[in-house]
Amino acid sequence: MKVASRQAGLALLIFIFIIAFIATGYFLSSLDPVEARNERNKKTAEALMEAKTALLAYAASQNLSPGTCTTNCPRPGDLPCPDMNNDGDAENACGSSGGTTGQALRLGRLPWRTLGLSDLRDGDGERLWYAVSSRYKNNSRYRPLNSETVATITLRDSSGNVLFNGVNNGLAAVLIAPGPVLVREDGISQLRDVANQNVVSNYLDKALGEDNQNFIDSNVNGFITGPIKDINGTVIVNDQILTITRDEMNQSIEKRVIAEVKNALVSFYYGPGVSTYPRPANFIDTTCLGNSTIISPNCGESGALTQGRIPANPATPWGATSILRGTSSNNWFQLNSWREVIYYAVSPLCVTGTVSCPAGGDLTLNNALVAPTNNKQFIIIAAGKRIGTQVRSTSVDKSNENNYLEGENLSPLDDVYTRAMPLTTTFNDQVISVP
């Protein structure tokens, strides 16, 4: 009796599925071709955007709890490797840390299970494809990964013009909706049965010398977005591509980084017998640069200054698991040279040598998230990538605040700073404060 009941239930589910399939087919067939294509394009756009949002969230929400890693530590900015066998899970690795091996492993399907998504499909029912820059992959990790990291994927528009150049201004990742089958420019008739489901050329297209079935990091061999037609008006590229830019990655991961720095400073303040914040290291102190372990007393407190970089070796040492300590072992902050691109200002009322820090300091942050604007104990700035005439090639360059900060933030002696949203091409400092 129970078997019969289960069989009846299964039959009912199959019947419901058939009805839904027929209804969907009827709905699409009732639309004219333009309306049907618009519906499919809408679904594709929604799937691509959902995937992009999930990837940015993944990169900014890594588990940064102290572990046992030494060099390949999880860090803000990690993106998963692609799914190479169509099971929805990211592969464990996709090439060497420098990207010199495993190039083909950095292009595959979107690992939707790893990202916690549903089985995303484009408007033609196909799973999304995904390529990740060697600089942003989570295994093996390229170092350092911070605001200064250049992404490596090239993208061309439908006319063949380079939009992003992977040699010096590329993309962190691309998402690709493959669309329906077609005959590629090279004559390959795409076939998507089970035996061919992991053959990239059966999904991704080719035109104007650019073949989407492969790419090379830090090279002009990248991707081209459709639609593109041949001289006879036949579509030869219908791949729709959504990008994840370096700027988008920076804005996402810098927020996480400065939040972690803020938490580390607050934890220091509430440590046993502390009740103050350390003074910064002098911005011209070149011992603060790089991603190797900074041995005490290098990159220590500046003495009298209240603006500069996060000290690696303050007079009262950081806690054993603090990200702000100078050691690179098991420390994503030091391993990825974040100390170079993070600026720290502290109220004179709250530094080492004072009796105790009041509820509020005397720094001002214009457009602060928390009012009032003129009572800040400390301010943290993620300087963002180089913009305008800024140069960060040598230790001399890196000792000049003009090569990192913009606007009011370049006048630190007045103890006034500015937070601006949205960020622009002329001001990309991300700022946070306490309170």
N, C-alpha and C positions, 0 to 999 in steps of 0.2 A: 504493500500500500504506500509506504514511504517512497519507494523507487518510482512508482507511478506518479506520485505527487511532484517529485523532483523533475521528472521528465515533462510533466505538464507545465511546471514553472519555466523550464528551459525553452520549451516550445513557445510560451508566451513572450519571453524575452526576444527570441528570434523573430517572432511576428511583429513585435514593436519596432525592432531594428529595421525590418523590411519596409514597414509603413513610413518610418522616418526617412529612410533612404529614398523612397518613391516621392515623398513630399518635398524633400530637398531638390530632387531632380525636376519635379514639376515646377517648383518655384523658379529655379534657374532657367528652365526652358520657357517659362512665361515672360522672362525679360528679353528685351531685344539685345543683340550682341554687345552694344556699347554699355548698357546697364549691367549686363552679366560681368563684363570685364571690369567695370568700376567696382562691383561688389567683390570680385576676387582681389583687385588691387587694394581695396580697403582692408580686407582680411590680412593680406600680406604685410601691409604697413603696420597693422596692429601687432602682428606676430614679431616682426623685426624690432619694434620699439619695446615690446615686453622683454625680448631677449637682451637688448642693450641695457635696459634698466637693471636687469638681473645681474649682468656682468659687472656693471659699475658698482652695484651693491656688494657683490662678491669681493671685488678688489678692495673695497673700503671696510669690510667687516671681518677680516681675517682674525683668527684666534691668536692673539699675541701674548698669551700667558707664558711665563718663563717655562722652558722645557729643557731638553737635554741636547738640542742641536748645537753645532759649533759654527758651521759656515752656511748651511743651506736652510736658514731659519725663515719661517713664514713672516711676511712683512706686508704693510699696506702697498697695494699696487699689483699683487699677485693675480694673474688670470689663469684659469684652468687650461690644461691641454685639450685639444679637440677629441671628439669621439671618433675612433677610426673603424669601429666594427658595427656601428648603427644600433648599439644597445642603450644609448642615452647616457652612458657614464664616460667621464673624462679618462683618458689614458694616464698612467702613472708618470710618464715622462715624455717630453717631446724635444729631445736634443740636448747637446752640451750647453754649459753655462754661457759660452760665447756665441752659440748658435752655429758653430762650424759643422756640426753633425745634426742629423735628424730633421733636415729641412722639410721633407715630405710629411713628417708627423705633425707639423704645425698648421696643416690644412685638413679639415675633416668636418664632421657634422657637429652641430651645437650640442654640448653635453647637458641636455635639459634635465636629466635626473640629478646630476651633480649640483646644478643651480637651483634645484627645488622647484622646477617648473612642471607644468603639464606637458604633454607631448605636442609641442608647438608645430603647426603646419602653416605653409603659405596658402594663398588663395587657390592653388591648384592641388592642394593636398600633399605637398612634399615637405619633408623635414628641412629645417634650415641648415646651411653650411656655415663654417666659422674658421677664420684664420687668425692666429695670434702672433704678434711680434716676438722675436727671440728675447727681447729685453724685458718683456712683461710676463713671460710664462712662469709657472710656479715650480717647474722641475725640468732640468736643473736651472737654478736661478742665476741670472746675470746680476752682477753687482758693480757699482752701486745703482740702486733704483730709487730715484728721488725726483725732485722738480726739474733737475737738469738733464734727465735721461731723454735721449732722442729716440723716438719710435722709428720703425724700420720698414714699414709696408708702403708700397707705392700704389696709387689709385689714379686711373685715367677716366675722363668723362666719355660720353658716347661719341665724341668726335676724335678721341685719341689724345686730347690734351691732358698733361699731367696736373692733377689737382693736389696731390700730396706726393712728395718725392722721398722715397725710403732711404735715400743716401744721406739726406740732412734734415728732412722735415716730413717724416712719414706718419703712419697711423699705428696706434697700439693694437688695433684689431679691426676686422671687418666681419659683418654678418651678411650672408647671401641667401636670398630666396631664389631657388633654381627655376621656378616656373615650369610650364609644360615641356614635353619632349620636342626636339627640333632636329634638323640636320645642321650640324656645325659647319663652320666655314671650311674646315678641312675635310668635309665629306662624311664624317662619322654620323651615322643615324643613331641617336641616343636610344638606349634600351635599358629599361629599369625593372627587369624581373629580378627574382631572388638571386640568381647567379651573378648578376651585374650590379647589385645594389651598392657596392662599395667601390665601383670604378668611377672615379671623379669625372671623367670626360662624358659619362652618360648623364650628368646633371649640370655641369658648368660649361660655359661656352667660350668661343674664341672669335676675335675680330681685330683688324688693324694691327696685327702683329702681337697682340696681347692675348694670352691663353689663361683663362681663369682656373684651369685644372692644376696650375702650379704657380708658385711665386718664390722669389729668393729674397731673403732679408737683406736690407741695406743695399738694394739694387733697384734699377728701374723696371725690372721684371716683377710686375705686381698684378693688379686686377683692372678690369674695365667694366663699367656699368652700362646696362642696357636701358631702353631698347635700341638695337642697331639693326638696320636692314641692309641687304646687299643691293647691287645696282638694279636688280629685278624687283625690288620691293619686298623681298622675302626676309622675314625676321631671322637673323643668325645669332643674335644675343638677346636673351630675355631675362638674364640674371639681374635681379634688383639688389642693390648693395646699400647697406647702412653702415656708417663708419663710427668708430670710437677713436676720437682724436687724443693726442697728447694733452691738450688743454683740458679736455673733459676728464681725463684720468687725473691730472694734477688737481683740479678743483675738488674732486672726490676724495683723493687720498690725503691731500694736505689738510683737509678738515679733520680727518682721523688722526693724523700725526700731531697737529697742534692740540687736539683734545687730549691725547695721550701725554704730551709734554705738560700740559696744564695739570693733569691728575698726578703726574710724578712730582711736580713742584709742591702741590698741596700736600701730598703724602710726606714729603721731606719736612715741610713746615710743622706738621703734626707729629713728627718723630720725637722720640724721647729727648727732652731737654733742649729742643731746637727753638720753635716759635719765631723763627725768622726765615727769610729766603737767602740763598747765597748771592753774592755779587756776581755779575757777569764776568766772563773772560773778555779781555780786550779784543776788539774786532780785528786788530792788526796782529794778534798772536797767532802765528802760523802753525804753532804746535797743535792747534785745534782742528787743523785740516786733515782730510783723508779718512779712510775707513779701517785703518789698523788700530790696534790697542794703543791708547794714549797713556803713557806711563807717568805716574806722579813724580814730580809736581807740575809737569807740563799741562798747559791749558787750565791753569788755576784761576782763582778769583783775581780781579783786576786791582784790588786795593781801594781805590776811591771812586772808580767809575760805576755808574748804575745802568749803563746800556752796553750791549755787546752780544757775544755768543754765550750759549749755555756752557758753563765750565765743566770740564770732565773730572777735575779733581779739586773740588772745593775744600776749604779748611775742615769742615765737618763732612766726612765722606757720604756719598749717596748710599742708600741701602743696597744690600747684596744683590737684589734683583731689579733695581731701578734701571730703566732704559737710559737714563742720563749719565750713568757711569762710563768711564773711558774704555772699558774692556770691549773687544769685538766678539768674544766668544759668547754664544747664546744671547746676542743682543742685536736685534734688527736695526735699532736706531743708529748705532755706531757702524755696523756692517754696511749700511747704505748711505753713509756720509750725510745724514740729515743735519748734523751739527753745523755743516757749512751753510745751509740755506735757511736756518732758523735764527731769528733775531729775538733777543730777550732784553726787556727793560723792566726795572724794579723800582718801586718807590723808595726814596732814601729813608722813609720811616720804617721800612720793613726789612732792611738788610742786616747781615751779620754785624754785631756790635751795638745794635739798638736793644733796648730793654725788652720790648715786645712789639709786634705789629698790630696796629689798631684794626678795627673792623673794616676801615677803608684806608687806602693810601692817598697819595696826592698826585697820581698820574691822571691825565685826561685822555679819553678815547672818544673822539667824535663819532657819532652814529653807533654808539655801543649798543649791544644787545640788551644790557642790563643798566637801568638808570640808577643813580645819576651818572653822568659821564665823567665827572672829575674826582672820583674817589677810588681809583684803581690801584690795587696792591702791586700787580705786575701785568705786563702785556707781552704776548707772544705773537710773532709775525712769521708766517711762512712766505718767503720772498718770491716764490714762483720762479718760472723760467726767465732767462735773460730776455729783455725786451728793449727796443730802441737801440741805443748805442752801448748798452751794458756789455761788458766783457768779463769772463770768469776763467780765463785760460791758465794764468800763472798765479803763484802765491801772492804776488803783488796785486794783481787784479782782485783776488779774493779777500784782500785786506782793506778794500775800498768799499764803504757802504753805498756809494753811488752806483755800484754795479749790482746792487740787490734791492734797494728800497726806492719808493717813488713818493712824490707829493710831500705832504706834511711829515711823513715818516722819515724823511731825509733831514729833518731838523730836530734831532733827539734832545738837544740841550734845553729846549723849552718844555720838555716833559709832556708834549702834546702829540697825539698820534691819531690816525684816521683809519676807520674801517669803511670800506666802500663795497656796495653790492648793487648791480652786478659788477664783476671784474671786467676790465677792458684791455685793449691792446696797449694802453699807456699806463695802466695801474692794475697790477695783479697781486698786490700784497693781500694775503688772507690773515685776519687779525682776530685774536681772542684775548679776553682779560679775566681777572678775578678782582672784585666781583663783576 
